[in-house]
Amino acid sequence: MTGPTPPARPDSALARLAPTMELTQGQTALKDAVLAFCRAHRADAHALFIIEGDAGTGKSLLLNTLFTAIQDAARGDDAADPLHGSDNRLLVNHPEMIKLYRNISESARNLRKKDFERPTTFINQMDGTGRRADIVLVDEAHLLLTRSDPYNRFRHENQLAEIIRLAHVVVIVFDARQVLKFKSLWNDATLARLVAGYPVVTRRLERQFRMHAHADVMAWVHAFRDGILRPLPAPQEFDFRIFDDAQALYEAIRQRNAQYGLCRVLATYDYPYTLNGRDHFITEGRFHLRWDRAMPQARLPWAERPDTIDEVGSVYTIQGFDLNYAGVILGPSVTYDPHTDRIVIDPARYEDRAAFTGRDGVAEPDAVMARIILNSINVLMTRGVRGLYVYASNAALRARLATLWARRQGA
């Protein structure tokens, strides 16, 4: 038997997503607007509220605070509240995030672990009952499946369409720049087509909360995810560095981890990995470290387990979570064209073959593959609160980044 979750360190995911975290004035206004929307539409056939925002704009905190307020009303004593007695769920297609939400529920009076589910579990359970939920919140909605996946027991065509069918009100948070697989192939136009005909409200979160950096850092990361190399951001409190040696990057991350905690090395999925119970390693010169081990029964998320300082995290382990410092290894699929001075993606070097399954009927699949890899880089580069360290495996890109670094250091 496991005991209650121990007190969370103040920079842990548990603390940062806790419903006791204070919201900004804008977040509070948005939470109140969504609550009013839920109360107004609970008895309607269907209604949808979409919250958009880049990585680090506080989407998950807002959603968890909102869900706590909904469940407080649902399980509270005010029988006149339209939400009283409502049947509500929070869904996320991410096992590490489900683990986090369920841990948070242990310290919230009106939250239960059963309130949090994977989308496929919810859909299959509700299909078997013939009932509909009242309000369903979906975190990381860009991870919802857009095609059948019988291997994972999803036999319909689109998870969001099924969730809408099985609920009165659906609230989602969505970021098209975090789509990572063909079987979850979303963009703004795809979402707009699916929700056409329903009552829909869309709001966007703009303020960056995670990365304590000036706007030039975010502009550099956003340009990189579009294949553009800009001059490096000016020196500032946010610690942004380029490394020409992956081992030196790792040693710097270890030092920062000893100082601050929650510092980890991450990499693009360019190195072989198989779920066969064995360790698989990333080697870059004198750097040699294993990929993250699959530990679904572990109580803490990957980034918060002390032993994972000796592992390299993937986009799937870290998506949705904060680090203090992120050391990002750009693998062999991320190359550079000196003639255009642009990033060039080589999908043939990407080892996440599962990300590329289900290409049938997709227009311009090569461009979509490149976009998926750039999206994964966007996720990796937007994890660090205090700093971002970058190393490139490709020699031409490494040399170009070194030139940009030398220019910044000499400025």
For each residue, the residues with C-beta under 8 A, 3 or more apart:
1:
2: 299
3:
4: 106 107
5: 8 14 103 106 107 299
6:
7:
8: 5 12 14 15 18
9: 12 15 261
10: 15
11: 15 16 260 261 262 322 324 385
12: 8 9 15 16 262 304
13: 16 17 100 301 303 304 321 322
14: 5 8 17 18 100 103 104 304
15: 8 9 10 11 12 18 21
16: 11 12 13 21 61 322
17: 13 14 21 60 61 64 100 101 104
18: 8 14 15 21 64 104 107
19: 64 65 67 68 69 104 108
20:
21: 15 16 17 18 61 65
22:
23: 27 28 31 58 61 62 65
24: 27 28 58 207
25: 28 29
26: 29 30 205 207
27: 23 24 30 31 58 61 62 65 205
28: 23 24 25 31 32
29: 25 26 32 33
30: 26 27 33 34 51 62 203 205
31: 23 27 28 34 35 62 65 66 69
32: 28 29 35 36
33: 29 30 36 37 201 203
34: 30 31 37 38 49 51 66 171
35: 31 32 38 39 66 69 70
36: 32 33 39 40
37: 33 34 40 41 47 49 169 171 201
38: 34 35 41 42 49 70 83 135 169 171
39: 35 36 42 81 82 83
40: 36 37 82
41: 37 38 44 47 168 169 199
42: 38 39 82 83 86 134 135 168 169
43: 82 168
44: 41 47 168 169 199
45: 168
46: 164 167 168 169 170 198 199
47: 37 41 44 168 169 170 198 199 200
48: 164 169 170 171 172 195 198 199 200 201
49: 34 37 38 169 170 171 172 200 201 202 203
50: 172 174 191 195 200 201 202 203
51: 30 34 59 62 63 171 172 173 174 202 203 204 205
52: 173 174 175 202 203 204 205
53: 57 58 59 173 175 204 205 206
54: 57 175 177 205 208 382
55: 175 177 178 210 378 379 382
56: 208 209 210 211 382
57: 53 54 205 206 207 208 209 210
58: 23 24 27 53 61 62 205 207 209
59: 51 53 62 63 139 173 175 205
60: 17 63 64 97 139 140 173 320
61: 16 17 21 23 27 58 64 65 209
62: 23 27 30 31 51 58 59 65 66 173 205
63: 51 59 60 66 67 90 137 139 171 173
64: 17 18 19 60 61 67 68 90 101 104
65: 19 21 23 27 31 61 62 68 69
66: 31 34 35 62 63 69 70 137 171
67: 19 63 64 70 71 88 90 111 115 137
68: 19 64 65 71 72 108 110 111
69: 19 31 35 65 66 72 73
70: 35 38 66 67 73 74 83 86 88 135 137
71: 67 68 74 75 88 108 110 111 115
72: 68 69 75 76 109 110
73: 69 70 76 78 81 83 84 86
74: 70 71 83 84 85 86 87 88 110
75: 71 72 110
76: 72 73 81 84 110
77:
78: 73 81 84
79: 84 85
80: 84
81: 39 73 76 78 84
82: 39 40 42 43
83: 38 39 42 70 73 74 86 134 135
84: 73 74 76 78 79 80 81
85: 74 79
86: 42 70 73 74 83 134 135
87: 74 131 133 134
88: 67 70 71 74 115 133 134 135 136 137
89: 115 116 117 122 133 135 136 137
90: 63 64 67 101 115 116 117 136 137 138 139
91: 116 117 118 119 122 136 137 138 139 163
92: 97 98 101 116 118 119 138 139 140 143 320
93: 118 119 120 140 143 144 145 159 184
94: 97 98 139 140 143 319 320
95: 98 99 118 296
96: 99 100 301 302 317 320 321
97: 60 92 94 100 101 139 140 320
98: 92 94 95 101 102 116 117 118
99: 95 96 102 103 298 299 300 301
100: 13 14 17 96 97 103 104 301 320 321
101: 17 64 90 92 97 98 104 105 116 139
102: 98 99 105 106 113 116
103: 5 14 99 100 106 299
104: 14 17 18 19 64 100 101 107 108 111
105: 101 102 108 111 112 113 115 116
106: 4 5 102 103 113
107: 4 5 18 104
108: 19 68 71 104 105 111
109: 72
110: 68 71 72 74 75 76
111: 67 68 71 104 105 108 115
112: 105 115
113: 102 105 106 116
114: 117
115: 67 71 88 89 90 105 111 112
116: 89 90 91 92 98 101 102 105 113
117: 89 90 91 98 114 121 122 125
118: 91 92 93 95 98 121 122
119: 91 92 93 122 123 138 144 145 154 159 162 163
120: 93 123 124 145 149 152 153 154 159
121: 117 118 124 125
122: 89 91 117 118 119 125 126 133 136 163 166
123: 119 120 126 127 154 156 159 162 163 166
124: 120 121 127 128 153
125: 117 121 122 128 129
126: 122 123 129 131 132 133 166
127: 123 124 166
128: 124 125
129: 125 126
130:
131: 87 126
132: 126 166 167 168
133: 87 88 89 122 126 136 166 167 168
134: 42 83 86 87 88 167 168 169
135: 38 42 70 83 86 88 89 167 168 169 170 171
136: 88 89 90 91 122 133 163 166 167 169 170 171
137: 63 66 67 70 88 89 90 91 170 171 172
138: 90 91 92 119 141 144 160 163 170 171 172 173
139: 59 60 63 90 91 92 94 97 101 173 320
140: 60 92 93 94 97 143 173 178 319 320
141: 138 144 160 172 173 174 186
142: 174 175 176 178 179 184 186
143: 92 93 94 140 178 180 184
144: 93 119 138 141 158 159 160 163 184 186
145: 93 119 120 148 149 154 158 159 183 184
146: 157 158 159 183 184 185 186 190
147: 157 158 183 185 358
148: 145 154 155 156 157
149: 120 145 152 153 154 183
150: 153 154 155
151:
152: 120 149
153: 120 124 149 150
154: 119 120 123 145 148 149 150 159
155: 148 150
156: 123 148 159 161 162
157: 146 147 148 161
158: 144 145 146 147 161 162 194
159: 93 119 120 123 144 145 146 154 156 162 163
160: 138 141 144 163 164 170 172 191 194
161: 156 157 158 164 165 194
162: 119 123 156 158 159 165 166
163: 91 119 122 123 136 138 144 159 160 166 167 170
164: 46 48 160 161 167 170 195 198
165: 161 162
166: 122 123 126 127 132 133 136 162 163
167: 46 132 133 134 135 136 163 164 170
168: 41 42 43 44 45 46 47 132 133 134 135
169: 37 38 41 42 44 46 47 48 49 134 135 136
170: 46 47 48 49 135 136 137 138 160 163 164 167
171: 34 37 38 48 49 51 63 66 135 136 137 138
172: 48 49 50 51 137 138 141 160
173: 51 52 53 59 60 62 63 138 139 140 141
174: 50 51 52 141 142 186 191
175: 52 53 54 55 59 142 178
176: 142 179 186 187 188 191
177: 54 55 225 375 378
178: 55 140 142 143 175 319 375 378 379
179: 142 176 184 185 186 187 371 372 375
180: 143 184 315 316 319 355 372 375 376 379
181: 184 185 354 355 356 357 358 372
182: 185 355 356 357 358 359 362 365 368 372
183: 145 146 147 149 357 358
184: 93 142 143 144 145 146 179 180 181
185: 146 147 179 181 182 190 358 362 368
186: 141 142 144 146 174 176 179 190 191
187: 176 179 190 191
188: 176 191 192
189: 192 193
190: 146 185 186 187 193 194
191: 50 160 174 176 186 187 188 194 195
192: 188 189 195 196
193: 189 190 196
194: 158 160 161 190 191
195: 48 50 164 191 192 198 200
196: 192 193
197:
198: 46 47 48 164 195
199: 41 44 46 47 48
200: 47 48 49 50 195
201: 33 37 48 49 50
202: 49 50 51 52
203: 30 33 49 50 51 52
204: 51 52 53
205: 26 27 30 51 52 53 54 57 58 59 62
206: 53 57
207: 24 26 57 58
208: 54 56 57 211 213 218
209: 56 57 58 61
210: 55 56 57 322 382 383 384 385
211: 56 208 217 218 238 382 384 385 388
212: 237 238 385 386
213: 208 217 218 233 236 238 240
214: 217 233 234 236 238
215: 218 219
216: 219 220 233 234
217: 211 213 214 220 221 233 236 238 240 388
218: 208 211 213 215 221 222
219: 215 216 222 223 230 233
220: 216 217 223 224 230 232 233 240
221: 217 218 224 225 378 381 382 388
222: 218 219 225 226 378
223: 219 220 226 228 229 230
224: 220 221 227 228 229 230 343 377 381
225: 177 221 222 374 375 377 378 381
226: 222 223 374
227: 224 342 343 344 345 374
228: 223 224 342 343
229: 223 224 336 341 342 343 400 401 404
230: 219 220 223 224
231: 404 407 408
232: 220 240 242 404 405 407 408
233: 213 214 216 217 219 220 236 238 240 408
234: 214 216 408 411
235: 408
236: 213 214 217 233 240
237: 212
238: 211 212 213 214 217 233 386 387 388
239: 325 386 387 388 389
240: 213 217 220 232 233 236 387 388 389
241: 252 387 388 389 390 405
242: 232 389 390 391 401 402 404 405
243: 246 248 249 252 389 390 391
244: 248 391 398 401 402
245: 248 249 285 286 287 391
246: 243 249 250 284 285 286 287 329 391 393
247: 250 251 284 285 286 287
248: 243 244 245 251 252
249: 243 245 246 252 253 265 287 327 329 389 390 391
250: 246 247 253 254 265 287 289 327
251: 247 248 254 255
252: 241 243 248 249 255 256 327 389
253: 249 250 256 257 263 264 265 309 325 327 389
254: 250 251 257 258 263 309
255: 251 252 258 259
256: 252 253 259 260 263 324 325 386 387
257: 253 254 260 261 262 263 264 309 325
258: 254 255
259: 255 256
260: 11 256 257 263 324 325 386
261: 9 11 257 324
262: 11 12 257 303 304 322 323 324 325
263: 253 254 256 257 260 309 323 324 325 326 327
264: 253 257 303 308 309 311 313 318 323 325 326 327
265: 249 250 253 289 311 312 313 327 328 329
266: 312 313 314 315 318 326 327 328 329 380 383
267: 270 271 282 312 313 314 328 329 330 331 380
268: 315 329 330 331 333 334 350 373 376 377 380
269: 273 314 315 331 350 351 352 355 376
270: 267 331 332 333 334 349 350 351 393
271: 267 280 281 282 283 291 331 351
272: 280 351
273: 269 280 291 314 351
274: 278 280
275: 294
276:
277:
278: 274
279: 290 291 293
280: 271 272 273 274 290 291
281: 271 288 289 290 291
282: 267 271 287 288 289 290 291 312 329
283: 271 287 288
284: 246 247 287 329 391 393
285: 245 246 247
286: 245 246 247
287: 245 246 247 249 250 282 283 284
288: 281 282 283
289: 250 265 281 282 310 311 312
290: 279 280 281 282 293 310 311 312
291: 271 273 279 280 281 282 311 312 314
292: 302 308 311 312 313 314 317
293: 279 290 311
294: 275
295: 298 302 305
296: 95
297:
298: 99 295 302 305
299: 2 5 99 103
300: 99 304 305
301: 13 96 99 100 304 305 321
302: 96 292 295 298 305 308 311 313 317 318 321
303: 13 262 264 308 313 317 318 321 322 323
304: 12 13 14 262 300 301
305: 295 298 300 301 302 308
306: 309
307: 310 311
308: 264 292 302 303 305 311 313
309: 253 254 257 263 264 306
310: 289 290 307
311: 264 265 289 290 291 292 293 302 307 308
312: 265 266 267 282 289 290 291 292 329
313: 264 265 266 267 292 302 303 308 317 318
314: 266 267 269 273 291 292 317 318
315: 180 266 268 269 318 319 376 379 380
316: 180 319
317: 96 292 302 303 313 314
318: 264 266 302 303 313 314 315 321 323 326 379 380 383
319: 94 140 178 180 315 316 379
320: 60 92 94 96 97 100 139 140
321: 13 96 100 301 302 303 318 383
322: 11 13 16 210 262 303 383 385
323: 262 263 264 303 318 326 383 384 385
324: 11 256 260 261 262 263 384 385 386 387
325: 239 253 256 257 260 262 263 264 384 386 387 388 389
326: 263 264 266 318 323 380 381 383 384 387 388 389
327: 249 250 252 253 263 264 265 266 389 390 391
328: 265 266 267 377 380 381 388 389 390 391
329: 246 249 265 266 267 268 282 284 312 391 393
330: 267 268 334 377 390 391 392 393 394 397
331: 267 268 269 270 271 334 349 350 393
332: 270 335 346 349 393 394
333: 268 270 345 346 347 348 349 350 373
334: 268 270 330 331 343 345 346 373 377 392 393 394 397
335: 332 343 344 345 346 394 396 397
336: 229 342 343 344 392 394 396 397 400
337: 340 341 342 344
338: 341 396 400
339:
340: 337
341: 229 337 338 400
342: 227 228 229 336 337
343: 224 227 228 229 334 335 336 374 397
344: 227 335 336 337
345: 227 333 334 335 369 370 373 374
346: 332 333 334 335 349 350
347: 333 350 356 366 369 370 373
348: 333
349: 270 331 332 333 346
350: 268 269 270 331 333 346 347 353 355 356 369 373
351: 269 270 271 272 273
352: 269 355 356
353: 350 356 357
354: 181 357
355: 180 181 182 269 350 352 372
356: 181 182 347 350 352 353 359 369 372
357: 181 182 183 353 354
358: 147 181 182 183 185 362
359: 182 356 362 365 368
360:
361:
362: 182 185 358 359 365 368
363:
364: 367 368
365: 182 359 362 368 369
366: 347 369 370
367: 364 370 371
368: 182 185 359 362 364 365 371 372
369: 345 347 350 356 365 366 372 373
370: 345 347 366 367 373 374
371: 179 367 368 374 375
372: 179 180 181 182 355 356 368 369 375 376
373: 268 333 334 345 347 350 369 370 376 377
374: 225 226 227 343 345 370 371 377 378
375: 177 178 179 180 225 371 372 378 379
376: 180 268 269 315 372 373 379 380
377: 224 225 268 328 330 334 373 374 380 381
378: 55 177 178 221 222 225 374 375 381 382
379: 55 178 180 315 318 319 375 376 382 383
380: 266 267 268 315 318 326 328 376 377 383
381: 221 224 225 326 328 377 378 388 390
382: 54 55 56 210 211 221 378 379
383: 210 266 318 321 322 323 326 379 380
384: 210 211 323 324 325 326 387 388
385: 11 210 211 212 322 323 324
386: 212 238 239 256 260 324 325
387: 238 239 240 241 256 324 325 326 384
388: 211 217 221 238 239 240 241 325 326 328 381 384
389: 239 240 241 242 243 249 252 253 325 326 327 328
390: 241 242 243 249 327 328 330 381 401
391: 242 243 244 245 246 249 284 327 328 329 330 398
392: 330 334 336 397 398 401
393: 246 270 284 329 330 331 332 334 397 398
394: 330 332 334 335 336 397 398
395: 398 399
396: 335 336 338 399 400
397: 330 334 335 336 343 392 393 394 400 401
398: 244 391 392 393 394 395 401 402
399: 395 396 402 403
400: 229 336 338 341 396 397 403 404
401: 229 242 244 390 392 397 398 404 405
402: 242 244 398 399 405 406
403: 399 400 406 407
404: 229 231 232 242 400 401 407 408
405: 232 241 242 401 402 408 409
406: 402 403 409 410
407: 231 232 403 404 410 411
408: 231 232 233 234 235 404 405 411
409: 405 406
410: 406 407
411: 234 407 408
